[in-house]
Amino acid sequence: MKTLKILHMYSELLDLYGDNGNMEIIEYRCRMRGITCEIDGYTVGSDIPDFSSYDLVYIGGGADLELNTISADLLRCRDGLKKAYDEGVFLFLVCGGYQLMGKYYRDAGGKEITGLGLFNYYTSAAENRKKQCIGDIVVRTEITGKPVDVVGFESHGGQTMGVKAPFGKVLCGNGNVFQGGAEGYSEKNVIATYLHGPCLAKAPEISDYIISYCVNRGAEAPAELAPLDDTFEHECRKVMLNKLLNKK
C-alpha cells in the first residue's frame, strides 16, 4: 500500500479545541495498519507547495483573529488548492478552514474576508450574539455509505448559508446556522465541518473513510483496510450519544 502524504496547513494557528488531534488520529490508524504516513506542515509565508502531490490537505479551526491572519496567505494558495481539489486530493476542513473555502466570511464588525470560492456557500457572523452556535453536537452522516453518528463540539458565531451538500443531519445542536437541521459540507473528496473535539476521536468510520480514499486514489484494484479494535472509541461515542440524545 502506498505512502499517505498529508499537508497540514497553519497548525500553529488553527488548533481550536484540539483540532490538530485529527491528524494524530489519522497517523495512528495508519501506523496500526503498517501504512506509512508522512505529514508536512505549511504556515504563513512559506513557499507555496505542490498541493497536488499530497493525498490529503487539512485545515483546522480558529477565531476571527486567526482567520484574518491567514486569509491573504491562503488566497496565494488558491490556484494550487483548486487544482489539487479538481484532481481528487482530499480536503478535510474544520470551522475556519471550512468557512474560508466558501465565497466569503463576514465577521461581527462587518469586515468581509474573501474566501477561496472553491464552493458556493458563504458565512456571516450572527448579528444577535444569542444566536451563536456553542455546545455539544451530534451529526448523522452517510458519507461512508452507511449512517454514522459523529459527536463533536461546535463554537461559531458564523452562519454558513448556501450549502447544497451538507456533511450530515443535525440530531443535537445547531449546525451550519443557529437551530439549523444540516451541518457542514461534503463531496466524495471533501469533508468540511464545524465539529471540533477533535471530531475524529470518536468517529473511526470517518477516519477510515478518509484513509481508504487516500491510499486507494488512482489504484486499479482498491485494497480494503485491515480492521482495528475500535471498542474504546465506540464505547466513548455511546456514552455521549446516550447523554445528548436522551436528554430531550
Secondary structure, 3 states (H helix, E strand, C coil): CCCEEEEEECCCCCCHHHCCHHHHHHHHHHHCCCCCEEEEEECCCCCCCCHHHCCEEEECCCCHHHHHHHHHHHHHCHHHHHHHHHCCCEEEEECHHHHCCCCEEECCCCCEEECCCCCCCEEEECCCHHHCEEEEEEEEECCCCCCEEEEEEEEECEEEECCCCCCEEEEECCCCCCCCCEECEEECCEEEECCECCHHHHCHHHHHHHHHHHHHCCCCCCCCCCCCCCHHHHHHHHHHHHHHHCCC
